[in-house]
Amino acid sequence: MSDTPHDSSLGNSLLTASDVAARLGVKKDTVYAYVSRGLLTKHGSTGNAESLYDPAEVEALAVRGRKAPAPQAVSPIFKSSITAIVGGEPHYRGLPACTLARQYCFEDVVLLLWQGDFNAAGRSIFPAAVHEPTLSAIGALMNRSALPLERFKCLVPFAGAEDPLRHDTSPEQVTRKAARLMVRLLSAMDMLSAPVDTSIAALLWSRTSPRRATPGLLAALDAILVLAADHDLGAPSTAAVRLAAAVRADIYSVIAVGLSSGGGAVQSASTLSIERDLFGLNERPDVGQLVGDKLRDGREMQGFGHRAYPNGDPRARLILQLLRDSREAVEEVRLLDEIIDIQSQRGREPPNIGFSIAALVHCAGMQHGSGELIFNCARIAGWVAHAMEEYDASQSLPRLKSIYVGPQPVLEAG
């Protein structure tokens, strides 16, 4: 039997045999058996001659003797009327997103998300691009190797600090601030080519590609902005945005939260990896070798499959078809289709929207990192719509719960 003198350093926290039996869910005789087998150490005894035991040692034995059930994830529940994935396709305010991308421009769909309808007069909330000396100067301070999204998102707090009414969360103010911010952020970035019109798509193109925008590829970019605008609460960045808005963070802070989440390492690594793979085709247009080299390194080419679309991502399907129909990047599209064919023959799932965005970046000759900028710029539309739902006074902050997996708390007597 393992028996030691009463260790005074343990104070009055020692457990009796009865306590140990209750903690372990066994009889007292079993506790004594644990002592004889060297599993527990007895530290003296009480005045009633009942043995005493170290709580930490008891807890360690309890952990060893049980298999803790796997914690069940607890998710906050938000009510939303913005986006639903039904029939294998996202719907905005009940309307199929792919149909919207074919028939409406990004600005119109933004108004649908923010205001619930198509109001042509509402386009006036999007100002014309203007010179942004303050934001441009701040962006110029960044390292020249910084990627486009890194430059884009670092400007948001400064834009918010300039707005003394940033805490006004009324729908009219939020939509005007968000529309103006989107234009201001893009205007503050280096212009690589002249915008061909006043649309958000044309402004974004001019900040990502040194080539002049062509009608077909610009239409594909506009469709991407529509299709990437929202994707319900399955997107972690959208959940983060709603939590920020629920505690009444101003719209600049909400967008900053979205950009920080959407531009996180997981999302960005995938987007940048696909871009790098496609850029490699410029030097060596051998698709089989590209896929083979990645397999040799123990990696798969990213951009294929989406858990929300087991039968294929309809957004990617539409974007890739627009690239084919444009006939403005014939050789690039041919290589893209060859990649898709090889992956299909290998049993890979169809391409997702990440691949199709990288495909446009490749076809348009955009700078590296443009894909994640395009995606997050589009997603601002959805984030603002979700924030506006949370700003509604009838909504209350969801009660988040945690599952404690630490040591058993010691309850002090009295």
Summary of the structure (lengths in Angstrom):
residues: 414
radius of gyration: 29.0
end to end distance: 32.6
largest distance: 92.9
contacts: 1282
relative contact order: 0.13
helix: 55%
strand: 6%
